[in-house]
Amino acid sequence: MLTFICYPKCTTCQKAKKWLDDNNIQYEIRDIKNNNPSFEELIEWHKMSALPLKRFFNTSGLLYKSMALKTKLPTMSEEEQIKLLATDGMLVKRPLVIGKEFVLVGFKEKEWNDRL
């Protein structure tokens, strides 16, 4: 079973959820604001995704901007970045789809079509 991690008020997450439903894909839903990813989960997902860690940050979010992370992240270690992501779900790029051996970060319909 897939885990769909989203913020229900996010329009991109709403589009992604509709896409999952329209394609009859089974999933468990998890609200990223109420159930923030843990440090351990983020380490595992980062490894499974093979993506740069920066892709896990919600760079368009208010929290990211208010914390001036655009200038701070390049000077932080990966461990420090993951610890920071684990402090608040609103820092994490969404939606996320977690499968047994893969992670999708953000909603890109073509990528989701190819993978799911």
C-alpha positions as a Markdown table, in Angstrom:
| # | Residue | x | y | z |
|---|---|---|---|---|
| 1 | Met | 0.0 | 0.0 | 0.0 |
| 2 | Leu | 1.2 | 3.5 | -0.9 |
| 3 | Thr | 1.4 | 6.3 | 1.6 |
| 4 | Phe | 0.2 | 9.6 | 0.3 |
| 5 | Ile | 1.6 | 12.5 | 2.4 |
| 6 | Cys | 0.0 | 15.8 | 1.8 |
| 7 | Tyr | -1.3 | 19.0 | 3.3 |
| 8 | Pro | -5.1 | 18.9 | 2.6 |
| 9 | Lys | -5.4 | 22.7 | 2.0 |
| 10 | Cys | -2.6 | 22.6 | -0.7 |
| 11 | Thr | -4.1 | 22.8 | -4.2 |
| 12 | Thr | -1.3 | 20.7 | -5.6 |
| 13 | Cys | -2.0 | 18.0 | -3.1 |
| 14 | Gln | -5.7 | 18.2 | -3.9 |
| 15 | Lys | -4.8 | 17.7 | -7.6 |
| 16 | Ala | -2.5 | 14.8 | -6.8 |
| 17 | Lys | -5.2 | 13.1 | -4.6 |
| 18 | Lys | -7.7 | 13.5 | -7.4 |
| 19 | Trp | -5.2 | 11.9 | -9.8 |
| 20 | Leu | -4.7 | 9.0 | -7.5 |
| 21 | Asp | -8.5 | 8.5 | -7.1 |
| 22 | Asp | -9.1 | 8.9 | -10.8 |
| 23 | Asn | -6.5 | 6.2 | -11.5 |
| 24 | Asn | -7.9 | 3.9 | -8.9 |
| 25 | Ile | -4.7 | 3.8 | -6.9 |
| 26 | Gln | -5.0 | 2.6 | -3.3 |
| 27 | Tyr | -3.2 | 4.7 | -0.7 |
| 28 | Glu | -3.2 | 5.6 | 3.0 |
| 29 | Ile | -3.4 | 9.4 | 3.5 |
| 30 | Arg | -1.2 | 11.2 | 6.0 |
| 31 | Asp | -1.5 | 14.9 | 6.8 |
| 32 | Ile | 2.1 | 16.3 | 6.9 |
| 33 | Lys | 1.1 | 19.1 | 9.2 |
| 34 | Asn | -0.4 | 16.8 | 11.9 |
| 35 | Asn | 2.1 | 13.9 | 11.4 |
| 36 | Asn | 5.5 | 15.4 | 10.4 |
| 37 | Pro | 8.0 | 13.0 | 8.8 |
| 38 | Ser | 10.6 | 11.9 | 11.3 |
| 39 | Phe | 14.4 | 12.2 | 11.0 |
| 40 | Glu | 14.6 | 8.5 | 10.3 |
| 41 | Glu | 11.9 | 8.5 | 7.7 |
| 42 | Leu | 13.5 | 11.5 | 5.9 |
| 43 | Ile | 16.9 | 9.7 | 5.8 |
| 44 | Glu | 15.3 | 6.6 | 4.3 |
| 45 | Trp | 13.2 | 8.5 | 1.8 |
| 46 | His | 16.1 | 10.6 | 0.7 |
| 47 | Lys | 18.2 | 7.4 | 0.0 |
| 48 | Met | 15.3 | 5.7 | -1.8 |
| 49 | Ser | 14.6 | 8.8 | -4.0 |
| 50 | Ala | 18.1 | 9.3 | -5.2 |
| 51 | Leu | 17.2 | 13.0 | -5.4 |
| 52 | Pro | 19.2 | 15.9 | -4.1 |
| 53 | Leu | 18.2 | 16.7 | -0.5 |
| 54 | Lys | 17.2 | 20.2 | -1.6 |
| 55 | Arg | 14.2 | 18.7 | -3.5 |
| 56 | Phe | 12.7 | 17.7 | -0.2 |
| 57 | Phe | 12.3 | 21.4 | 0.8 |
| 58 | Asn | 9.2 | 23.3 | 0.1 |
| 59 | Thr | 11.0 | 26.2 | -1.4 |
| 60 | Ser | 7.8 | 28.1 | -2.2 |
| 61 | Gly | 6.5 | 27.9 | 1.4 |
| 62 | Leu | 6.2 | 30.8 | 3.8 |
| 63 | Leu | 8.3 | 29.1 | 6.5 |
| 64 | Tyr | 11.1 | 28.4 | 4.1 |
| 65 | Lys | 11.2 | 32.0 | 3.0 |
| 66 | Ser | 10.8 | 33.4 | 6.5 |
| 67 | Met | 13.7 | 31.3 | 7.7 |
| 68 | Ala | 15.9 | 32.5 | 4.8 |
| 69 | Leu | 16.8 | 28.9 | 4.0 |
| 70 | Lys | 17.8 | 29.8 | 0.4 |
| 71 | Thr | 21.0 | 31.3 | 1.8 |
| 72 | Lys | 21.4 | 29.0 | 4.9 |
| 73 | Leu | 21.0 | 25.5 | 3.3 |
| 74 | Pro | 24.2 | 25.6 | 1.2 |
| 75 | Thr | 26.2 | 26.0 | 4.4 |
| 76 | Met | 24.4 | 23.2 | 6.3 |
| 77 | Ser | 25.4 | 19.6 | 6.4 |
| 78 | Glu | 22.9 | 16.9 | 5.1 |
| 79 | Glu | 22.3 | 15.8 | 8.7 |
| 80 | Glu | 21.5 | 19.4 | 9.8 |
| 81 | Gln | 19.1 | 19.8 | 6.8 |
| 82 | Ile | 17.3 | 16.6 | 7.6 |
| 83 | Lys | 17.0 | 17.5 | 11.3 |
| 84 | Leu | 15.5 | 20.9 | 10.2 |
| 85 | Leu | 13.0 | 19.2 | 7.8 |
| 86 | Ala | 11.9 | 16.9 | 10.7 |
| 87 | Thr | 11.0 | 19.9 | 12.8 |
| 88 | Asp | 8.0 | 21.1 | 10.7 |
| 89 | Gly | 6.0 | 19.4 | 8.0 |
| 90 | Met | 5.5 | 22.7 | 6.3 |
| 91 | Leu | 9.2 | 22.8 | 5.3 |
| 92 | Val | 8.8 | 19.5 | 3.4 |
| 93 | Lys | 7.9 | 19.5 | -0.3 |
| 94 | Arg | 4.6 | 17.9 | -0.9 |
| 95 | Pro | 2.9 | 15.8 | -1.9 |
| 96 | Leu | 5.0 | 12.7 | -1.2 |
| 97 | Val | 4.1 | 9.2 | -2.4 |
| 98 | Ile | 6.0 | 6.5 | -0.5 |
| 99 | Gly | 6.1 | 3.0 | -1.9 |
| 100 | Lys | 8.1 | -0.1 | -0.9 |
| 101 | Glu | 11.1 | 0.9 | -3.0 |
| 102 | Phe | 10.5 | 4.4 | -4.2 |
| 103 | Val | 9.6 | 7.9 | -3.2 |
| 104 | Leu | 7.9 | 10.5 | -5.4 |
| 105 | Val | 8.4 | 14.2 | -4.3 |
| 106 | Gly | 6.0 | 16.8 | -5.6 |
| 107 | Phe | 3.3 | 16.1 | -8.2 |
| 108 | Lys | 4.5 | 15.6 | -11.7 |
| 109 | Glu | 1.8 | 13.8 | -13.6 |
| 110 | Lys | 4.1 | 12.2 | -16.1 |
| 111 | Glu | 6.4 | 10.9 | -13.4 |
| 112 | Trp | 3.5 | 9.6 | -11.4 |
| 113 | Asn | 2.1 | 8.0 | -14.6 |
| 114 | Asp | 5.4 | 6.2 | -15.3 |
| 115 | Arg | 5.9 | 5.0 | -11.7 |
| 116 | Leu | 2.4 | 4.3 | -10.6 |
